[in-house]
Amino acid sequence: MYVIVEINGQQFKAEAGKRMYVHHIQDAENGATVEFDKVLLVDKDGAVTVGAPTVEGAKVVCEVVSHLVKGDKVIVFHKKRRKGYRKRNGHRQQFTELNIKEVVA
């Protein structure tokens, strides 16, 4: 069984026992339990339920493994040819690592 859940404006496929990385959740602490109730789709062994816009009574219960994980570095490079202009900037996105404990549907 899996569900499609919306977390911080993004959609994720969630299954019990899996780990996922979502954009940083501000008030989450290590070991805390977080529930997400914006479930958009539920698949129970081939029986698909699509919400309008969400499925009633469905939720995903997660445990915060690490509240701050940094992603890979992305280099942003700007250059204007023949002008001597070069600018280099780096960015590392912050994520929260979640362990999906159970899916209630």
MODELLER restraints for C-alpha pairs under 7 A, 6 or more apart:
rsr = mdl.restraints
at = mdl.atoms
rsr.add(forms.Gaussian(group=physical.xy_distance, feature=features.Distance(at['CA:1:A'], at['CA:15:A']), mean=6.64, stdev=0.5))
rsr.add(forms.Gaussian(group=physical.xy_distance, feature=features.Distance(at['CA:1:A'], at['CA:43:A']), mean=5.58, stdev=0.5))
rsr.add(forms.Gaussian(group=physical.xy_distance, feature=features.Distance(at['CA:1:A'], at['CA:44:A']), mean=4.73, stdev=0.5))
rsr.add(forms.Gaussian(group=physical.xy_distance, feature=features.Distance(at['CA:1:A'], at['CA:45:A']), mean=5.89, stdev=0.5))
rsr.add(forms.Gaussian(group=physical.xy_distance, feature=features.Distance(at['CA:2:A'], at['CA:13:A']), mean=6.82, stdev=0.5))
rsr.add(forms.Gaussian(group=physical.xy_distance, feature=features.Distance(at['CA:2:A'], at['CA:14:A']), mean=5.66, stdev=0.5))
rsr.add(forms.Gaussian(group=physical.xy_distance, feature=features.Distance(at['CA:2:A'], at['CA:15:A']), mean=4.79, stdev=0.5))
rsr.add(forms.Gaussian(group=physical.xy_distance, feature=features.Distance(at['CA:2:A'], at['CA:42:A']), mean=6.25, stdev=0.5))
rsr.add(forms.Gaussian(group=physical.xy_distance, feature=features.Distance(at['CA:2:A'], at['CA:43:A']), mean=5.47, stdev=0.5))
rsr.add(forms.Gaussian(group=physical.xy_distance, feature=features.Distance(at['CA:2:A'], at['CA:44:A']), mean=6.96, stdev=0.5))
rsr.add(forms.Gaussian(group=physical.xy_distance, feature=features.Distance(at['CA:3:A'], at['CA:13:A']), mean=5.79, stdev=0.5))
rsr.add(forms.Gaussian(group=physical.xy_distance, feature=features.Distance(at['CA:3:A'], at['CA:14:A']), mean=5.36, stdev=0.5))
rsr.add(forms.Gaussian(group=physical.xy_distance, feature=features.Distance(at['CA:3:A'], at['CA:15:A']), mean=6.75, stdev=0.5))
rsr.add(forms.Gaussian(group=physical.xy_distance, feature=features.Distance(at['CA:3:A'], at['CA:39:A']), mean=6.81, stdev=0.5))
rsr.add(forms.Gaussian(group=physical.xy_distance, feature=features.Distance(at['CA:3:A'], at['CA:41:A']), mean=5.46, stdev=0.5))
rsr.add(forms.Gaussian(group=physical.xy_distance, feature=features.Distance(at['CA:3:A'], at['CA:42:A']), mean=4.52, stdev=0.5))
rsr.add(forms.Gaussian(group=physical.xy_distance, feature=features.Distance(at['CA:3:A'], at['CA:43:A']), mean=6.13, stdev=0.5))
rsr.add(forms.Gaussian(group=physical.xy_distance, feature=features.Distance(at['CA:4:A'], at['CA:11:A']), mean=6.45, stdev=0.5))
rsr.add(forms.Gaussian(group=physical.xy_distance, feature=features.Distance(at['CA:4:A'], at['CA:12:A']), mean=5.54, stdev=0.5))
rsr.add(forms.Gaussian(group=physical.xy_distance, feature=features.Distance(at['CA:4:A'], at['CA:13:A']), mean=4.63, stdev=0.5))
rsr.add(forms.Gaussian(group=physical.xy_distance, feature=features.Distance(at['CA:4:A'], at['CA:14:A']), mean=6.18, stdev=0.5))
rsr.add(forms.Gaussian(group=physical.xy_distance, feature=features.Distance(at['CA:4:A'], at['CA:39:A']), mean=5.94, stdev=0.5))
rsr.add(forms.Gaussian(group=physical.xy_distance, feature=features.Distance(at['CA:4:A'], at['CA:40:A']), mean=5.52, stdev=0.5))
rsr.add(forms.Gaussian(group=physical.xy_distance, feature=features.Distance(at['CA:4:A'], at['CA:41:A']), mean=5.10, stdev=0.5))
rsr.add(forms.Gaussian(group=physical.xy_distance, feature=features.Distance(at['CA:4:A'], at['CA:42:A']), mean=6.71, stdev=0.5))
rsr.add(forms.Gaussian(group=physical.xy_distance, feature=features.Distance(at['CA:5:A'], at['CA:11:A']), mean=5.56, stdev=0.5))
rsr.add(forms.Gaussian(group=physical.xy_distance, feature=features.Distance(at['CA:5:A'], at['CA:12:A']), mean=5.43, stdev=0.5))
rsr.add(forms.Gaussian(group=physical.xy_distance, feature=features.Distance(at['CA:5:A'], at['CA:13:A']), mean=6.50, stdev=0.5))
rsr.add(forms.Gaussian(group=physical.xy_distance, feature=features.Distance(at['CA:5:A'], at['CA:14:A']), mean=6.94, stdev=0.5))
rsr.add(forms.Gaussian(group=physical.xy_distance, feature=features.Distance(at['CA:5:A'], at['CA:38:A']), mean=5.77, stdev=0.5))
rsr.add(forms.Gaussian(group=physical.xy_distance, feature=features.Distance(at['CA:5:A'], at['CA:39:A']), mean=4.40, stdev=0.5))
rsr.add(forms.Gaussian(group=physical.xy_distance, feature=features.Distance(at['CA:5:A'], at['CA:40:A']), mean=5.74, stdev=0.5))
rsr.add(forms.Gaussian(group=physical.xy_distance, feature=features.Distance(at['CA:6:A'], at['CA:12:A']), mean=6.34, stdev=0.5))
rsr.add(forms.Gaussian(group=physical.xy_distance, feature=features.Distance(at['CA:6:A'], at['CA:38:A']), mean=5.55, stdev=0.5))
rsr.add(forms.Gaussian(group=physical.xy_distance, feature=features.Distance(at['CA:6:A'], at['CA:39:A']), mean=6.48, stdev=0.5))
rsr.add(forms.Gaussian(group=physical.xy_distance, feature=features.Distance(at['CA:15:A'], at['CA:100:A']), mean=6.88, stdev=0.5))
rsr.add(forms.Gaussian(group=physical.xy_distance, feature=features.Distance(at['CA:15:A'], at['CA:103:A']), mean=7.00, stdev=0.5))
rsr.add(forms.Gaussian(group=physical.xy_distance, feature=features.Distance(at['CA:16:A'], at['CA:100:A']), mean=5.28, stdev=0.5))
rsr.add(forms.Gaussian(group=physical.xy_distance, feature=features.Distance(at['CA:16:A'], at['CA:101:A']), mean=5.66, stdev=0.5))
rsr.add(forms.Gaussian(group=physical.xy_distance, feature=features.Distance(at['CA:16:A'], at['CA:102:A']), mean=4.98, stdev=0.5))
rsr.add(forms.Gaussian(group=physical.xy_distance, feature=features.Distance(at['CA:16:A'], at['CA:103:A']), mean=6.00, stdev=0.5))
rsr.add(forms.Gaussian(group=physical.xy_distance, feature=features.Distance(at['CA:17:A'], at['CA:99:A']), mean=6.74, stdev=0.5))
rsr.add(forms.Gaussian(group=physical.xy_distance, feature=features.Distance(at['CA:17:A'], at['CA:100:A']), mean=5.37, stdev=0.5))
rsr.add(forms.Gaussian(group=physical.xy_distance, feature=features.Distance(at['CA:17:A'], at['CA:101:A']), mean=5.82, stdev=0.5))
rsr.add(forms.Gaussian(group=physical.xy_distance, feature=features.Distance(at['CA:18:A'], at['CA:99:A']), mean=6.03, stdev=0.5))
rsr.add(forms.Gaussian(group=physical.xy_distance, feature=features.Distance(at['CA:18:A'], at['CA:100:A']), mean=5.60, stdev=0.5))
rsr.add(forms.Gaussian(group=physical.xy_distance, feature=features.Distance(at['CA:19:A'], at['CA:98:A']), mean=5.60, stdev=0.5))
rsr.add(forms.Gaussian(group=physical.xy_distance, feature=features.Distance(at['CA:19:A'], at['CA:99:A']), mean=4.51, stdev=0.5))
rsr.add(forms.Gaussian(group=physical.xy_distance, feature=features.Distance(at['CA:19:A'], at['CA:100:A']), mean=6.11, stdev=0.5))
rsr.add(forms.Gaussian(group=physical.xy_distance, feature=features.Distance(at['CA:20:A'], at['CA:97:A']), mean=5.92, stdev=0.5))
rsr.add(forms.Gaussian(group=physical.xy_distance, feature=features.Distance(at['CA:20:A'], at['CA:98:A']), mean=5.39, stdev=0.5))
rsr.add(forms.Gaussian(group=physical.xy_distance, feature=features.Distance(at['CA:20:A'], at['CA:99:A']), mean=6.65, stdev=0.5))
rsr.add(forms.Gaussian(group=physical.xy_distance, feature=features.Distance(at['CA:21:A'], at['CA:95:A']), mean=6.01, stdev=0.5))
rsr.add(forms.Gaussian(group=physical.xy_distance, feature=features.Distance(at['CA:21:A'], at['CA:96:A']), mean=5.62, stdev=0.5))
rsr.add(forms.Gaussian(group=physical.xy_distance, feature=features.Distance(at['CA:21:A'], at['CA:97:A']), mean=4.65, stdev=0.5))
rsr.add(forms.Gaussian(group=physical.xy_distance, feature=features.Distance(at['CA:21:A'], at['CA:98:A']), mean=6.24, stdev=0.5))
rsr.add(forms.Gaussian(group=physical.xy_distance, feature=features.Distance(at['CA:22:A'], at['CA:95:A']), mean=5.49, stdev=0.5))
rsr.add(forms.Gaussian(group=physical.xy_distance, feature=features.Distance(at['CA:22:A'], at['CA:96:A']), mean=5.42, stdev=0.5))
rsr.add(forms.Gaussian(group=physical.xy_distance, feature=features.Distance(at['CA:22:A'], at['CA:97:A']), mean=6.64, stdev=0.5))
rsr.add(forms.Gaussian(group=physical.xy_distance, feature=features.Distance(at['CA:23:A'], at['CA:94:A']), mean=6.44, stdev=0.5))
rsr.add(forms.Gaussian(group=physical.xy_distance, feature=features.Distance(at['CA:23:A'], at['CA:95:A']), mean=4.58, stdev=0.5))
rsr.add(forms.Gaussian(group=physical.xy_distance, feature=features.Distance(at['CA:23:A'], at['CA:96:A']), mean=6.06, stdev=0.5))
rsr.add(forms.Gaussian(group=physical.xy_distance, feature=features.Distance(at['CA:24:A'], at['CA:68:A']), mean=6.78, stdev=0.5))
rsr.add(forms.Gaussian(group=physical.xy_distance, feature=features.Distance(at['CA:24:A'], at['CA:94:A']), mean=5.56, stdev=0.5))
rsr.add(forms.Gaussian(group=physical.xy_distance, feature=features.Distance(at['CA:24:A'], at['CA:95:A']), mean=4.40, stdev=0.5))
rsr.add(forms.Gaussian(group=physical.xy_distance, feature=features.Distance(at['CA:24:A'], at['CA:96:A']), mean=4.90, stdev=0.5))
rsr.add(forms.Gaussian(group=physical.xy_distance, feature=features.Distance(at['CA:25:A'], at['CA:96:A']), mean=6.29, stdev=0.5))
rsr.add(forms.Gaussian(group=physical.xy_distance, feature=features.Distance(at['CA:28:A'], at['CA:67:A']), mean=6.07, stdev=0.5))
rsr.add(forms.Gaussian(group=physical.xy_distance, feature=features.Distance(at['CA:29:A'], at['CA:64:A']), mean=6.68, stdev=0.5))
rsr.add(forms.Gaussian(group=physical.xy_distance, feature=features.Distance(at['CA:29:A'], at['CA:67:A']), mean=5.77, stdev=0.5))
rsr.add(forms.Gaussian(group=physical.xy_distance, feature=features.Distance(at['CA:30:A'], at['CA:64:A']), mean=5.29, stdev=0.5))
rsr.add(forms.Gaussian(group=physical.xy_distance, feature=features.Distance(at['CA:30:A'], at['CA:65:A']), mean=5.65, stdev=0.5))
rsr.add(forms.Gaussian(group=physical.xy_distance, feature=features.Distance(at['CA:30:A'], at['CA:66:A']), mean=5.46, stdev=0.5))
rsr.add(forms.Gaussian(group=physical.xy_distance, feature=features.Distance(at['CA:30:A'], at['CA:67:A']), mean=5.85, stdev=0.5))
rsr.add(forms.Gaussian(group=physical.xy_distance, feature=features.Distance(at['CA:31:A'], at['CA:63:A']), mean=6.03, stdev=0.5))
rsr.add(forms.Gaussian(group=physical.xy_distance, feature=features.Distance(at['CA:31:A'], at['CA:64:A']), mean=5.23, stdev=0.5))
rsr.add(forms.Gaussian(group=physical.xy_distance, feature=features.Distance(at['CA:31:A'], at['CA:65:A']), mean=6.08, stdev=0.5))
rsr.add(forms.Gaussian(group=physical.xy_distance, feature=features.Distance(at['CA:32:A'], at['CA:63:A']), mean=5.75, stdev=0.5))
rsr.add(forms.Gaussian(group=physical.xy_distance, feature=features.Distance(at['CA:32:A'], at['CA:64:A']), mean=5.51, stdev=0.5))
rsr.add(forms.Gaussian(group=physical.xy_distance, feature=features.Distance(at['CA:33:A'], at['CA:62:A']), mean=5.70, stdev=0.5))
rsr.add(forms.Gaussian(group=physical.xy_distance, feature=features.Distance(at['CA:33:A'], at['CA:63:A']), mean=4.57, stdev=0.5))
rsr.add(forms.Gaussian(group=physical.xy_distance, feature=features.Distance(at['CA:33:A'], at['CA:64:A']), mean=6.41, stdev=0.5))
rsr.add(forms.Gaussian(group=physical.xy_distance, feature=features.Distance(at['CA:34:A'], at['CA:61:A']), mean=5.98, stdev=0.5))
rsr.add(forms.Gaussian(group=physical.xy_distance, feature=features.Distance(at['CA:34:A'], at['CA:62:A']), mean=5.18, stdev=0.5))
rsr.add(forms.Gaussian(group=physical.xy_distance, feature=features.Distance(at['CA:34:A'], at['CA:63:A']), mean=6.10, stdev=0.5))
rsr.add(forms.Gaussian(group=physical.xy_distance, feature=features.Distance(at['CA:35:A'], at['CA:59:A']), mean=6.71, stdev=0.5))
rsr.add(forms.Gaussian(group=physical.xy_distance, feature=features.Distance(at['CA:35:A'], at['CA:60:A']), mean=5.63, stdev=0.5))
rsr.add(forms.Gaussian(group=physical.xy_distance, feature=features.Distance(at['CA:35:A'], at['CA:61:A']), mean=4.59, stdev=0.5))
rsr.add(forms.Gaussian(group=physical.xy_distance, feature=features.Distance(at['CA:35:A'], at['CA:62:A']), mean=6.15, stdev=0.5))
rsr.add(forms.Gaussian(group=physical.xy_distance, feature=features.Distance(at['CA:36:A'], at['CA:59:A']), mean=5.57, stdev=0.5))
rsr.add(forms.Gaussian(group=physical.xy_distance, feature=features.Distance(at['CA:36:A'], at['CA:60:A']), mean=5.19, stdev=0.5))
rsr.add(forms.Gaussian(group=physical.xy_distance, feature=features.Distance(at['CA:36:A'], at['CA:61:A']), mean=6.64, stdev=0.5))
rsr.add(forms.Gaussian(group=physical.xy_distance, feature=features.Distance(at['CA:37:A'], at['CA:58:A']), mean=6.25, stdev=0.5))
rsr.add(forms.Gaussian(group=physical.xy_distance, feature=features.Distance(at['CA:37:A'], at['CA:59:A']), mean=4.31, stdev=0.5))
rsr.add(forms.Gaussian(group=physical.xy_distance, feature=features.Distance(at['CA:37:A'], at['CA:60:A']), mean=6.46, stdev=0.5))
rsr.add(forms.Gaussian(group=physical.xy_distance, feature=features.Distance(at['CA:38:A'], at['CA:54:A']), mean=5.94, stdev=0.5))
rsr.add(forms.Gaussian(group=physical.xy_distance, feature=features.Distance(at['CA:39:A'], at['CA:54:A']), mean=5.44, stdev=0.5))
rsr.add(forms.Gaussian(group=physical.xy_distance, feature=features.Distance(at['CA:39:A'], at['CA:55:A']), mean=5.71, stdev=0.5))
rsr.add(forms.Gaussian(group=physical.xy_distance, feature=features.Distance(at['CA:39:A'], at['CA:58:A']), mean=6.17, stdev=0.5))
rsr.add(forms.Gaussian(group=physical.xy_distance, feature=features.Distance(at['CA:39:A'], at['CA:59:A']), mean=6.25, stdev=0.5))
rsr.add(forms.Gaussian(group=physical.xy_distance, feature=features.Distance(at['CA:40:A'], at['CA:50:A']), mean=6.27, stdev=0.5))
rsr.add(forms.Gaussian(group=physical.xy_distance, feature=features.Distance(at['CA:40:A'], at['CA:51:A']), mean=5.27, stdev=0.5))
rsr.add(forms.Gaussian(group=physical.xy_distance, feature=features.Distance(at['CA:40:A'], at['CA:53:A']), mean=6.50, stdev=0.5))
rsr.add(forms.Gaussian(group=physical.xy_distance, feature=features.Distance(at['CA:40:A'], at['CA:54:A']), mean=4.72, stdev=0.5))
rsr.add(forms.Gaussian(group=physical.xy_distance, feature=features.Distance(at['CA:40:A'], at['CA:55:A']), mean=5.95, stdev=0.5))
rsr.add(forms.Gaussian(group=physical.xy_distance, feature=features.Distance(at['CA:41:A'], at['CA:49:A']), mean=5.73, stdev=0.5))
rsr.add(forms.Gaussian(group=physical.xy_distance, feature=features.Distance(at['CA:41:A'], at['CA:50:A']), mean=4.61, stdev=0.5))
rsr.add(forms.Gaussian(group=physical.xy_distance, feature=features.Distance(at['CA:41:A'], at['CA:51:A']), mean=5.97, stdev=0.5))
rsr.add(forms.Gaussian(group=physical.xy_distance, feature=features.Distance(at['CA:41:A'], at['CA:55:A']), mean=6.77, stdev=0.5))
rsr.add(forms.Gaussian(group=physical.xy_distance, feature=features.Distance(at['CA:42:A'], at['CA:48:A']), mean=5.70, stdev=0.5))
rsr.add(forms.Gaussian(group=physical.xy_distance, feature=features.Distance(at['CA:42:A'], at['CA:49:A']), mean=5.09, stdev=0.5))
rsr.add(forms.Gaussian(group=physical.xy_distance, feature=features.Distance(at['CA:42:A'], at['CA:50:A']), mean=6.55, stdev=0.5))
rsr.add(forms.Gaussian(group=physical.xy_distance, feature=features.Distance(at['CA:43:A'], at['CA:49:A']), mean=6.41, stdev=0.5))
rsr.add(forms.Gaussian(group=physical.xy_distance, feature=features.Distance(at['CA:57:A'], at['CA:105:A']), mean=6.49, stdev=0.5))
rsr.add(forms.Gaussian(group=physical.xy_distance, feature=features.Distance(at['CA:58:A'], at['CA:104:A']), mean=5.35, stdev=0.5))
rsr.add(forms.Gaussian(group=physical.xy_distance, feature=features.Distance(at['CA:58:A'], at['CA:105:A']), mean=4.29, stdev=0.5))
rsr.add(forms.Gaussian(group=physical.xy_distance, feature=features.Distance(at['CA:59:A'], at['CA:103:A']), mean=6.20, stdev=0.5))
rsr.add(forms.Gaussian(group=physical.xy_distance, feature=features.Distance(at['CA:59:A'], at['CA:104:A']), mean=5.25, stdev=0.5))
rsr.add(forms.Gaussian(group=physical.xy_distance, feature=features.Distance(at['CA:59:A'], at['CA:105:A']), mean=6.58, stdev=0.5))
rsr.add(forms.Gaussian(group=physical.xy_distance, feature=features.Distance(at['CA:60:A'], at['CA:102:A']), mean=6.24, stdev=0.5))
rsr.add(forms.Gaussian(group=physical.xy_distance, feature=features.Distance(at['CA:60:A'], at['CA:103:A']), mean=4.72, stdev=0.5))
rsr.add(forms.Gaussian(group=physical.xy_distance, feature=features.Distance(at['CA:60:A'], at['CA:104:A']), mean=6.18, stdev=0.5))
rsr.add(forms.Gaussian(group=physical.xy_distance, feature=features.Distance(at['CA:61:A'], at['CA:100:A']), mean=6.22, stdev=0.5))
rsr.add(forms.Gaussian(group=physical.xy_distance, feature=features.Distance(at['CA:61:A'], at['CA:101:A']), mean=5.73, stdev=0.5))
rsr.add(forms.Gaussian(group=physical.xy_distance, feature=features.Distance(at['CA:61:A'], at['CA:102:A']), mean=5.40, stdev=0.5))
rsr.add(forms.Gaussian(group=physical.xy_distance, feature=features.Distance(at['CA:61:A'], at['CA:103:A']), mean=6.33, stdev=0.5))
rsr.add(forms.Gaussian(group=physical.xy_distance, feature=features.Distance(at['CA:62:A'], at['CA:98:A']), mean=6.09, stdev=0.5))
rsr.add(forms.Gaussian(group=physical.xy_distance, feature=features.Distance(at['CA:62:A'], at['CA:99:A']), mean=5.51, stdev=0.5))
rsr.add(forms.Gaussian(group=physical.xy_distance, feature=features.Distance(at['CA:62:A'], at['CA:100:A']), mean=4.39, stdev=0.5))
rsr.add(forms.Gaussian(group=physical.xy_distance, feature=features.Distance(at['CA:62:A'], at['CA:101:A']), mean=5.25, stdev=0.5))
rsr.add(forms.Gaussian(group=physical.xy_distance, feature=features.Distance(at['CA:63:A'], at['CA:98:A']), mean=5.67, stdev=0.5))
rsr.add(forms.Gaussian(group=physical.xy_distance, feature=features.Distance(at['CA:63:A'], at['CA:99:A']), mean=5.18, stdev=0.5))
rsr.add(forms.Gaussian(group=physical.xy_distance, feature=features.Distance(at['CA:63:A'], at['CA:100:A']), mean=6.42, stdev=0.5))
rsr.add(forms.Gaussian(group=physical.xy_distance, feature=features.Distance(at['CA:63:A'], at['CA:101:A']), mean=6.65, stdev=0.5))
rsr.add(forms.Gaussian(group=physical.xy_distance, feature=features.Distance(at['CA:64:A'], at['CA:97:A']), mean=6.19, stdev=0.5))
rsr.add(forms.Gaussian(group=physical.xy_distance, feature=features.Distance(at['CA:64:A'], at['CA:98:A']), mean=4.74, stdev=0.5))
rsr.add(forms.Gaussian(group=physical.xy_distance, feature=features.Distance(at['CA:64:A'], at['CA:99:A']), mean=6.40, stdev=0.5))
rsr.add(forms.Gaussian(group=physical.xy_distance, feature=features.Distance(at['CA:65:A'], at['CA:97:A']), mean=5.51, stdev=0.5))
rsr.add(forms.Gaussian(group=physical.xy_distance, feature=features.Distance(at['CA:65:A'], at['CA:98:A']), mean=5.51, stdev=0.5))
rsr.add(forms.Gaussian(group=physical.xy_distance, feature=features.Distance(at['CA:65:A'], at['CA:99:A']), mean=6.40, stdev=0.5))
rsr.add(forms.Gaussian(group=physical.xy_distance, feature=features.Distance(at['CA:66:A'], at['CA:96:A']), mean=5.98, stdev=0.5))
rsr.add(forms.Gaussian(group=physical.xy_distance, feature=features.Distance(at['CA:66:A'], at['CA:97:A']), mean=5.16, stdev=0.5))
rsr.add(forms.Gaussian(group=physical.xy_distance, feature=features.Distance(at['CA:67:A'], at['CA:96:A']), mean=4.66, stdev=0.5))
rsr.add(forms.Gaussian(group=physical.xy_distance, feature=features.Distance(at['CA:67:A'], at['CA:97:A']), mean=6.33, stdev=0.5))
rsr.add(forms.Gaussian(group=physical.xy_distance, feature=features.Distance(at['CA:68:A'], at['CA:94:A']), mean=6.29, stdev=0.5))
rsr.add(forms.Gaussian(group=physical.xy_distance, feature=features.Distance(at['CA:68:A'], at['CA:95:A']), mean=5.70, stdev=0.5))
rsr.add(forms.Gaussian(group=physical.xy_distance, feature=features.Distance(at['CA:68:A'], at['CA:96:A']), mean=5.22, stdev=0.5))
rsr.add(forms.Gaussian(group=physical.xy_distance, feature=features.Distance(at['CA:69:A'], at['CA:94:A']), mean=5.72, stdev=0.5))
rsr.add(forms.Gaussian(group=physical.xy_distance, feature=features.Distance(at['CA:69:A'], at['CA:95:A']), mean=4.96, stdev=0.5))
rsr.add(forms.Gaussian(group=physical.xy_distance, feature=features.Distance(at['CA:69:A'], at['CA:96:A']), mean=5.89, stdev=0.5))
rsr.add(forms.Gaussian(group=physical.xy_distance, feature=features.Distance(at['CA:69:A'], at['CA:97:A']), mean=6.93, stdev=0.5))
rsr.add(forms.Gaussian(group=physical.xy_distance, feature=features.Distance(at['CA:70:A'], at['CA:92:A']), mean=6.07, stdev=0.5))
rsr.add(forms.Gaussian(group=physical.xy_distance, feature=features.Distance(at['CA:70:A'], at['CA:93:A']), mean=5.78, stdev=0.5))
rsr.add(forms.Gaussian(group=physical.xy_distance, feature=features.Distance(at['CA:70:A'], at['CA:94:A']), mean=4.69, stdev=0.5))
rsr.add(forms.Gaussian(group=physical.xy_distance, feature=features.Distance(at['CA:70:A'], at['CA:95:A']), mean=6.02, stdev=0.5))
rsr.add(forms.Gaussian(group=physical.xy_distance, feature=features.Distance(at['CA:71:A'], at['CA:92:A']), mean=5.51, stdev=0.5))
rsr.add(forms.Gaussian(group=physical.xy_distance, feature=features.Distance(at['CA:71:A'], at['CA:93:A']), mean=5.21, stdev=0.5))
rsr.add(forms.Gaussian(group=physical.xy_distance, feature=features.Distance(at['CA:71:A'], at['CA:94:A']), mean=6.21, stdev=0.5))
rsr.add(forms.Gaussian(group=physical.xy_distance, feature=features.Distance(at['CA:71:A'], at['CA:95:A']), mean=6.92, stdev=0.5))
rsr.add(forms.Gaussian(group=physical.xy_distance, feature=features.Distance(at['CA:72:A'], at['CA:92:A']), mean=5.92, stdev=0.5))
rsr.add(forms.Gaussian(group=physical.xy_distance, feature=features.Distance(at['CA:73:A'], at['CA:90:A']), mean=6.46, stdev=0.5))
rsr.add(forms.Gaussian(group=physical.xy_distance, feature=features.Distance(at['CA:73:A'], at['CA:91:A']), mean=5.58, stdev=0.5))
rsr.add(forms.Gaussian(group=physical.xy_distance, feature=features.Distance(at['CA:73:A'], at['CA:92:A']), mean=4.77, stdev=0.5))
rsr.add(forms.Gaussian(group=physical.xy_distance, feature=features.Distance(at['CA:74:A'], at['CA:90:A']), mean=5.60, stdev=0.5))
rsr.add(forms.Gaussian(group=physical.xy_distance, feature=features.Distance(at['CA:74:A'], at['CA:91:A']), mean=5.27, stdev=0.5))
rsr.add(forms.Gaussian(group=physical.xy_distance, feature=features.Distance(at['CA:74:A'], at['CA:92:A']), mean=6.43, stdev=0.5))
rsr.add(forms.Gaussian(group=physical.xy_distance, feature=features.Distance(at['CA:75:A'], at['CA:89:A']), mean=5.86, stdev=0.5))
rsr.add(forms.Gaussian(group=physical.xy_distance, feature=features.Distance(at['CA:75:A'], at['CA:90:A']), mean=4.51, stdev=0.5))
rsr.add(forms.Gaussian(group=physical.xy_distance, feature=features.Distance(at['CA:75:A'], at['CA:91:A']), mean=6.60, stdev=0.5))
rsr.add(forms.Gaussian(group=physical.xy_distance, feature=features.Distance(at['CA:76:A'], at['CA:88:A']), mean=5.84, stdev=0.5))
rsr.add(forms.Gaussian(group=physical.xy_distance, feature=features.Distance(at['CA:76:A'], at['CA:89:A']), mean=5.04, stdev=0.5))
rsr.add(forms.Gaussian(group=physical.xy_distance, feature=features.Distance(at['CA:76:A'], at['CA:90:A']), mean=5.91, stdev=0.5))
rsr.add(forms.Gaussian(group=physical.xy_distance, feature=features.Distance(at['CA:77:A'], at['CA:87:A']), mean=5.78, stdev=0.5))
rsr.add(forms.Gaussian(group=physical.xy_distance, feature=features.Distance(at['CA:77:A'], at['CA:88:A']), mean=4.56, stdev=0.5))
rsr.add(forms.Gaussian(group=physical.xy_distance, feature=features.Distance(at['CA:77:A'], at['CA:89:A']), mean=6.35, stdev=0.5))
rsr.add(forms.Gaussian(group=physical.xy_distance, feature=features.Distance(at['CA:78:A'], at['CA:86:A']), mean=5.69, stdev=0.5))
rsr.add(forms.Gaussian(group=physical.xy_distance, feature=features.Distance(at['CA:78:A'], at['CA:87:A']), mean=5.10, stdev=0.5))
rsr.add(forms.Gaussian(group=physical.xy_distance, feature=features.Distance(at['CA:78:A'], at['CA:88:A']), mean=6.48, stdev=0.5))
rsr.add(forms.Gaussian(group=physical.xy_distance, feature=features.Distance(at['CA:79:A'], at['CA:85:A']), mean=5.61, stdev=0.5))
rsr.add(forms.Gaussian(group=physical.xy_distance, feature=features.Distance(at['CA:79:A'], at['CA:86:A']), mean=4.51, stdev=0.5))
rsr.add(forms.Gaussian(group=physical.xy_distance, feature=features.Distance(at['CA:79:A'], at['CA:87:A']), mean=6.49, stdev=0.5))
rsr.add(forms.Gaussian(group=physical.xy_distance, feature=features.Distance(at['CA:80:A'], at['CA:86:A']), mean=6.82, stdev=0.5))
